[in-house]
Amino acid sequence: MAQDHSCVDCKSGCAARHTEERTAEEIQAGPYLLFAAAAIVLLSLAVRWLV
């Protein structure tokens, strides 16, 4: 796992904090986030329909 980059140590800017590994982890979380969003919408519709 890559270590966090501190922008104070050098003048490379904040873009250096985003490594390829971190980007890959964010992309891998996408399907789970979409599933959770769909589940929340369906649950709220079910509760609204039952009440």
N, C-alpha and C positions, 0 to 999 in steps of 0.2 A: 504494500500500500504506500502511496506517495505521501510524503510529509507535507504539511501545510507550509505555504510560502508567506513570509512576512515582508510586506512592502516597505517596512521601515529599514530592513537590512540593506536593500539595494534600491535603485531607482528604476526598476523594470516596469513599474506600474501595476495596476490591479489586474490586468489581463493575465498576468503570470500565475494568479491563484487558480485559474481554471485549467486543470490538467486534463489530458485525454481520458485518464482513468475516472476522474470525477464526472466528466461528461457522459461516459459510458454508463456509469451508475445511475445518473439522472434519466437517461433514455430507457434503461431497463425498468425503472419504476413506473413508466407511462401506462402500461396495461393495467396495473394494479390501481392506479389513480382513476382511470376511466371506469373500471369496474366498481370502485367505491362510489364514484359520482352517480353512476346509473343505479346502484343499490339505494342510495339516499333519495334519489328522485322517486323511484318506485315505492319505497317505504313511505315517503311523505304523501304520495298519491293514494296509497292504500289506507293510510290513517285518515286522510281527508274524506275518502269515499265511505269509510265505516262510521265516521262521526257525524 
